[in-house]
Amino acid sequence: MVEKASTPAGGNGRVVTVERPTDIRNVVLVGHSGSGKTTLVEALAVATGAVTRAGRVEDGTCVSDYDDIEQRQHRSVQLSVVPIAWDGIKINLLDTPGYADFVGELRAGLRAADAALFVISAAAGAEGVGGQTLALWEECAAVGMPRALVITHLDAARADFDEMAETCRDFLGGGAAESMLPLHLPVYGPKAADGHRPVTGLIDLLTQQVFDYSAGEHTRTEPTPEQSELIETARGRLIEGIIAESEDETLMDRYLEGEEIDLTTLVTDLERAVARGSFHPILIAAPPPEGAKQGLGMVEILDLITRGFPTPAEHPVSASSPSGSSAPEPLTCDPQAPLAAEVIRTASDPYVGRLSLVRVFSGTLRPDDTVHVCGHGPTEERNHDVDERVGAVSAPFGKQQRPLGQAIAGDIACVTKLGHAETGDTLSAKDTPLLIEPWSMPEPLLPVAIRAHSKADEDKLSQGLGRLVAEDPTVRLEQNGQTHQMVLWCLGEAHRDVALERLRSRFGVQVDVIEHKVALRETFATSATGRGRHVKQSGGHGQYAICEIEVAPLPEGSGIEFVDKVVGGVVPRQFIPSVEKGVRAQATKGVVAGYPLVDVRVTLFDGKAHSVDSSDAAFQTAGALALREAAAAAKINLLEPIAEVRVTVSDDYVGAVLSDLSSRRGRVLGTEPVGGGRTAIRAEVPELELSRYAIDLRSLSHGGAQFSRTYSRHEPMPTQLAETIRTQAKAPA
């Protein structure tokens, strides 16, 4: 992919405009944290002239990782889009976070893109191609997304290109390793005193030329005799890999018979194989040195993107009627077709308000258009159908928003003033509303209990949380009616920290993190009787109520059953509901540790009343007293919720995960292989032991495991642990 001269376009941050979807490429960068994705985006922006110095726009801010939180934490925490141009093609680079806590942003990038660059750090060795990378690779494969690999950090002391390429082939290539081959070999300069070996050029295996970057620009030279020896073996392997994916079935036979396949045919077949996702080239990248115009490998990557990656028209997305009355149909990537777009990301800007990043799949989006916003989600608040007027349409470029006259099918743009639109919502023409099926989001499994820091924060908390959840669908807000806590469910510690920081800095709400409570319950393990006596006389109208009850345990799920067995009218009929009300009120408060009482039958069998002093309130109090007295005479079990957990983990860590589950009082139900060298483990684990499991499992498996949890039932907790909780409940606050 090098015989055609390539030139930058749309330089120095100018708005890149196109008129046809075929002139657009949407490319997502995927990789572990620290692999060099953001550095690669910045280097590509410099190579195309989009910025004049690495990673900076005219106002001095970063073209990527420009958010204040990203600047403070020195890592990507959100999806960013950097539009550049090369050979008249607009390239939207989607830079995604590499840290597992922000996989929701990464999934959004995958949805908006038509091809992916997997960025692999040679300095990380085999760990640079971890379980998370494999999972994302398989996710792209499932939807047929074309992929290429870019190896970075080859100047590290122990980095080895050949070893890294083989690791990628073994781990990601699976049974099709011959479709994952390098297009170039690195040329190294002299080793530095610290052991680093700078990469100064590339050997192109197809053209058999050397691309020298030692002067900071892309120049061509002929290979040395030593380099020619390196080319011979690697080139033959690459040609065989390309021919194996060729649509010309006679090509392999001709090649094996000794025919020299011309370069044009090889390049054309390579580009077609890359575009349909059957061949995955391995490329090399290094950022430009200070003052240089081009980083190493940037021209080669840009040529691959513009000539080998598919256009938006080759990546169909389906949509249906919001009512569900019709089956989903593929959208036409045509600027003249009815509008269909999707909100990929939502953010708040202090000057323009809500800012929606939108991928247009069909039609054309213009400023001041009225569009239909269709929301869909797991909660009622996220399901809505409303018409809204679009504000400005702009191209994102760092912190800047550059005005656009329109965004055509296949393009990505920012839109203002969509007050109801949330991440994942569909924008369509108001007379032909459509719904695009949302992409899957990971379930947040780390609970964070919060409360407002002050009265002023309490007044703003509801609005701030609403905006936070609208921006980030991987955050789930829960108002727990049993523990009376407000809980943010996050994906991990870093995700939690960013969510709380956004509440503080972006929405002006300060919250305190408090201990998360698990919804325990209480029940009677043995039967007991109790007498409630509420008699008070202090002059004037007194209070008089006596009731006697028997409490017996019931099977799980029975709730509270109240039985009236009073005979002889010792408790007047009008006060029997009062006793029941008092019993149920006390059951809600608990009888030993402050947790709700469940699964008991309360039988009222005797009592006394006074013709003047008995009242509804008196018998309510007596009923509560009777239940507490019965509890004091019985054995009370504390019930803890049990979750069924499914853990998917690499076979290398199965033993460690099983041991950890046992230490959490877990009961393993079974294991089964799920392919790709991974195993699924099913277990039942008390929810008390799962509060930090999202963090601990990631550490245990080096980020290569996922788990899900579903509530199963409540069951009695161990006596010693129950006693500890009772003691804590009785301790003064």
Helices and strands as residue ranges (DSSP letters): E 8-9, G 21-23, E 24-30, H 37-47, H 68-73, E 80-86, E 89-95, G 100-102, H 103-112, E 115-121, G 122-128, H 131-142, E 147-152, H 161-168, I 169-173, G 174-179, E 184-188, E 199-204, E 209-212, E 219-221, H 225-244, H 251-256, H 263-275, E 282-284, H 298-308, G 312-314, E 318-320, E 329-330, E 340-349, E 353-362, E 364-365, E 370-375, G 380-382, E 384-389, E 393-397, E 400-403, E 407-408, E 412-416, E 426-429, E 435-436, E 446-452, H 455-471, E 476-480, E 485-490, H 493-505, E 511-514, E 521-524, E 528-536, E 543-553, E 560-564, G 573-575, H 576-589, E 600-608, H 616-633, E 636-650, G 651-653, H 654-663, E 667-675, E 678-686, G 687-689, H 693-700, E 706-716, H 719-730
